[in-house]
Amino acid sequence: MTAPVSVPVPALSRQRQTLIGLGTSLLIVLAWLVLHVGAVWHLDAPAHPILAAFIFVALTWLSVGLFIIAHDAMHGAVAPGRPRLNAAIGTLTLALYAGFSFRRMIVQHMRHHRSPGSDDDPDFAPGGPVRWYVAFVRQYFGWREFWLLGSATVLYALILGDRWPYVLFWALPSILASVQLFVFGTWMPHRRDDTPFPDRHNARSPRMNDLASLLSCYHFGGYHHEHHLYPTVPWWRLPRTRLQRSAG
């Protein structure tokens, strides 16, 4: 395999990246909260099926966004130079998403970046996509998450009373978001096929336009190789990073 070409990418100032990172994160979190509360507590789905379907799809995409914010926080990319703020944001967004432990996940994710696509990579598993996905979920979903999410679901159901089925507007989008994150953020970029990887990162950037890249996995599908080359670049700057790298 060839070594990656080191092309410097012009960096944003820490202040500007922090402002944009905090702003985009706040928008995603607020949008998720508004739709979550509206769907679980106020939506009349049988009377408004099209609206219910739109909210369900939007919550799934925003749930992917919650995880992506936490992912950027792991790399210190939400607020550069402010590790405590990044940890607080990552902890919050992972809790909203599925009660995951930020501390546990950051350890595993750094292992992924040290040995991507290898036997030492916790995100990699040989075999087909279904077996890989099951291994992927088991890597991060343990007894802590099981009891936490189970307790939260039961509590929600008790509080909601006759509206208890609406708890699905929380549970199902999170599950579908995990599939979306796996397919576009792990399986497609890191799966082995007849096409060799460009370098030791064992990652590729599947071809898709910027809109598809954004909708699929907040650019971690269409620009995954760029992420491995420049892990501290936030999700919203990955397309610009490729252009700058190509120009360099």
ZIFEN-V377931 format. One record per residue. N is the residue number from 0. PHI is phi in whole degrees, 0 to 359 (NA if undefined). Layout:
N,PHI  N,PHI
This chain:
0,NA  1,277  2,284  3,293  4,282  5,273  6,243  7,297  8,249  9,306  10,266  11,284  12,294  13,302  14,297  15,292  16,297  17,295  18,298  19,291  20,297  21,292  22,295  23,294  24,296  25,297  26,299  27,295  28,296  29,295  30,298  31,298  32,296  33,298  34,291  35,298  36,296  37,298  38,288  39,287  40,256  41,231  42,287  43,255  44,299  45,299  46,279  47,225  48,295  49,293  50,298  51,297  52,295  53,298  54,297  55,298  56,296  57,297  58,295  59,296  60,294  61,291  62,294  63,302  64,298  65,301  66,292  67,295  68,300  69,298  70,298  71,298  72,297  73,299  74,267  75,68  76,267  77,285  78,224  79,305  80,79  81,232  82,299  83,292  84,293  85,300  86,296  87,296  88,293  89,297  90,297  91,296  92,291  93,290  94,294  95,295  96,292  97,200  98,71  99,288  100,273  101,296  102,298  103,293  104,290  105,292  106,297  107,293  108,291  109,293  110,297  111,300  112,286  113,287  114,222  115,296  116,68  117,239  118,294  119,270  120,270  121,294  122,268  123,251  124,213  125,290  126,106  127,285  128,296  129,293  130,298  131,296  132,297  133,300  134,296  135,298  136,293  137,296  138,296  139,245  140,259  141,248  142,297  143,301  144,293  145,300  146,290  147,295  148,292  149,298  150,295  151,296  152,294  153,296  154,297  155,303  156,298  157,294  158,290  159,288  160,64  161,295  162,270  163,305  164,300  165,288  166,297  167,297  168,289  169,259  170,291  171,294  172,301  173,295  174,293  175,295  176,296  177,295  178,294  179,298  180,298  181,293  182,297  183,270  184,258  185,229  186,293  187,297  188,287  189,247  190,289  191,268  192,214  193,286  194,270  195,292  196,288  197,289  198,196  199,293  200,286  201,49  202,221  203,227  204,251  205,304  206,289  207,197  208,286  209,295  210,294  211,296  212,297  213,294  214,289  215,286  216,199  217,52  218,76  219,276  220,268  221,290  222,227  223,290  224,297  225,298  226,297  227,290  228,287  229,227  230,294  231,270  232,279  233,291  234,303  235,287  236,252  237,298  238,301  239,295  240,296  241,297  242,298  243,293  244,293  245,293  246,292  247,284
